[in-house]
Amino acid sequence: MRLRPVVISGFLLSALLLLSGCGSLSGVTGLGWMTSSSDKITYNDTEWCVPRSLKKVLNRVADRYGRVTVHSTKRWWLENWWKGGASNSYHLDCKAVDFTVRGDPGAILAFLKAQPEVGGYKRYAFGHYHIDTGPRRTW
């Protein structure tokens, strides 16, 4: 019996990645899965999906402010809707992170704003911070 090599088209590969939980190619092409996180970072959600650029920012936050807890990375559309996320949320494509860290909120926001990899950034009233890879903005 001869075994034939399996050729996967770009469309099929994208479909497999979507079904595997990445939501887009960003988790793979962003190389987040290849970038290690500081031992001061705890993930309560998917770590491998976080883009490399945001992992670097989280590592810097941990180095400067101490323990970081990541609460939200990849969201499925239903979870995003349930949490009140925007319909075009960067969480849907593995391009956003919500986390907590202790420290002066004003200083932390200024630090996040100074990071070139961060597009959107915000501190929610309940203490979570949000960063994403989108265009520069806050709301």
C-alpha positions in Angstrom: 0.0 0.0 0.0 1.3 3.4 -1.0 0.7 6.4 1.2 0.0 9.7 -0.5 1.2 13.0 0.9 -1.6 15.2 2.1 -1.7 18.7 0.5 -3.6 21.3 2.4 -4.8 24.3 0.6 -4.7 27.8 2.1 -8.5 27.7 2.5 -8.5 24.3 4.2 -5.7 25.4 6.5 -7.6 28.6 7.4 -10.7 26.5 8.1 -8.7 24.1 10.4 -7.2 27.1 12.3 -10.7 28.6 12.8 -12.0 25.3 14.1 -9.0 24.8 16.3 -9.8 28.0 18.2 -7.4 30.6 16.8 -10.1 32.6 15.0 -7.7 33.8 12.4 -4.1 33.4 11.3 -3.0 36.1 13.7 -2.2 33.6 16.4 0.0 31.7 14.1 1.5 34.5 12.0 1.9 36.7 15.0 4.2 34.0 16.5 2.8 34.6 19.9 3.0 30.8 20.5 6.8 31.1 20.0 7.3 34.0 22.4 7.6 33.0 26.1 5.9 34.9 28.8 7.4 36.1 32.0 7.0 33.8 35.0 5.2 36.9 36.5 2.3 36.4 34.1 -0.6 34.0 34.8 -3.0 33.2 31.9 -6.6 32.4 32.8 -7.4 32.2 29.0 -5.6 31.1 25.9 -1.9 32.0 25.9 -0.8 30.6 22.5 -3.2 32.9 20.6 -1.8 36.2 22.0 0.3 38.0 19.3 4.0 38.3 19.9 3.9 42.1 20.1 1.3 42.0 22.9 3.2 39.3 24.8 6.2 41.6 24.7 4.2 44.4 26.2 2.8 42.1 28.9 6.3 41.1 29.8 7.3 44.7 30.1 4.3 45.5 32.3 5.2 42.5 34.5 8.8 43.6 34.8 7.8 47.1 35.8 4.7 46.5 37.9 4.8 42.9 39.1 2.4 40.1 38.7 0.0 40.2 35.7 -3.1 38.1 35.4 -4.5 37.7 31.8 -8.3 37.3 31.9 -9.4 37.4 28.3 -7.6 36.8 24.9 -9.5 34.8 22.3 -13.3 35.1 22.3 -15.9 33.3 20.3 -18.6 35.5 18.9 -21.2 34.2 21.5 -18.8 34.8 24.4 -18.0 38.3 23.0 -21.7 39.1 22.7 -22.4 37.8 26.2 -19.6 40.0 27.7 -20.9 43.0 25.8 -18.0 43.2 23.4 -18.1 45.2 20.2 -19.2 43.3 17.2 -15.8 44.0 15.6 -13.8 43.3 18.8 -10.1 42.5 18.4 -10.7 39.6 20.8 -12.5 37.8 18.0 -9.3 37.6 16.0 -6.8 36.9 18.9 -5.5 40.5 18.7 -6.5 41.8 22.2 -5.8 41.1 25.8 -7.6 42.0 29.0 -5.5 41.8 32.2 -5.0 43.1 35.7 -1.9 44.4 37.4 -1.4 46.3 40.7 -0.2 49.8 40.6 -1.2 53.4 40.0 -3.8 53.3 37.1 -2.6 56.6 35.7 1.0 55.4 35.5 0.0 52.1 34.0 -2.1 53.8 31.3 0.7 56.2 30.5 3.1 53.2 30.3 0.7 51.3 27.9 0.2 54.5 25.8 4.0 54.7 25.4 4.3 51.2 24.0 4.5 51.3 20.2 2.9 47.9 19.8 -0.3 48.9 21.6 -3.1 50.3 19.5 -6.2 50.4 21.6 -5.9 50.7 25.4 -8.3 51.3 28.2 -8.8 50.7 31.9 -12.3 49.5 32.8 -14.0 50.6 36.0 -13.6 47.2 37.6 -9.8 47.4 37.2 -9.1 45.3 34.1 -6.8 46.8 31.4 -7.4 46.2 27.7 -4.7 46.4 25.0 -5.0 45.4 21.3 -3.1 45.6 18.0 -5.6 47.9 16.3 -5.2 51.6 15.4 -4.2 54.0 18.2 -7.2 54.9 20.2 -8.9 54.7 23.6 -12.6 55.0 24.5 
